[in-house]
Amino acid sequence: MSKILFQKAMEIAKNAIALDEEGNYDTAIKRYLESADILMRYIQLSTNPEMKRICYERAQEYIRRASELREATPSRRRKVSRPRGKRKDGKAPKSSEPLTEEEEKLRDAISETIVVEKPNIKLSEVANLETAKQALRESIILPILRPDLFKGGRQPWKGILLYGPPGCGKTYLSKAIATECDATFLNADAASLVSKWLGESERLIKELFSLAREEAPSIVFIDEVDSIATARGAKEMGGERRIKTQLLIEMDGMKAKKDERIIILGATNRPWDLDAAFRRRFEKKIYIGLPDVKARELMFKLNTREVEIAPDIDFSEFAKLTEGYTGSDISLLCREAVMMPIREIDLTQDITRIDKVRPVSRDDFIAAMEKIKPVVSPEELKQYDEWTQNYGME
């Protein structure tokens, strides 16, 4: 495998040199960086110290040449007329400073993260999670509504981490925040921030926060933040470490200003995988746990709206029987239960000739409980409790 990678890197480098000599500098830059990226992967897999040294030197040489070409190529420094801050929703830009051609490409990639159409979900529609909702109001909504009240020592939190078992409403809460806040909401994730081209990921992160500053007040939501904020170690490739370093700098480094109206909202199912530096930058840590019995009862009602239910059904009974279920589990359970009358007709009759479907019965829900089981184990819940005691909050 490592031999194939080395051969591929050499072929791409040879092509880059030929393009460089022909004057096709834009494509040559891409080829140089692609070859360097493959060489870095080869270094991680190889066990030959001498080959690792040679490949590292070549990778550095290719990166250096790509940087020289980028600086020397006029087209990459040429200013374009498109102003900073121009958005898909047609709103007026907040800055008229022009972008370079390269910055424009990065801005186009990052602009896809802006949530233009609000999800139309309100905090009042989120079942339970009262502590989490109040904490988010204090951290995000109130400072945006009344910035004059948050001065001096009463500073709002800039980094907020939502953590807990999967399917408990972390992303749903974030959608509600996007709906209720009069702020630019940027929905970022590993897919939009990580690039195969060497050095481009760092520039994407830098451009993301540059856009957030221009469009302030802004909320940068990073779903599954553990995928790019794991603990740093000796076995990491250079690219992975540089991405984390750039993100740390943008979140709370020399570039970050005290009066910036940018909030970083992260969500994760694996908080114990986060690096200690990221843990510190998420000043407010909110545990989104399993729904209690009242919340589960409400979820049964919400997930069976507009469906005919038998009059003898008692949702409080189902709420007691589903101890340990997440909100997502209950949603799946209800979908399975309300489908059973349709399934019966499909198996025994011609569904196109049926005028009415029987109501969903208690037996349907009980049968659905036999099929849909909780996705979170007691051992996993214990992990969340331990992490909350050490680092988080209830």
Protein Blocks (a to p, Z undefined) as FASTA:
>chain_A
ZZmmmmmmmmmmmmmmmmmmnopamlmmmmmmmmmmmmmmmmmmpmcfklmmmmmmmmmm
mmmmmmmmmmmmmklmpccfbdghiafkopacfbfbdcdfklmmmmmmmmmmpcfbaghi
afklpggjllmmmmmmmmmmmmmmmmmlmgcjlccdfbdcdeddehilpmmmmmmmmmmp
ccddddddfklmpcfbghklmmmmmmmmmmmmmmpccddddehkllmmcccdfkbcfklm
mmmmmmmmmmopfklcfklccdcddddfblmlpcfklmmmmmbacddddddfklmmmmmm
mmmgoiacdfkbcfklmmmmmgoiafklmmmmmmmmmmmmmmmmmmmmcfklpfbdcddd
fklmmmmmmmmccfbdfklmmmmmmmmmmmmcZZ
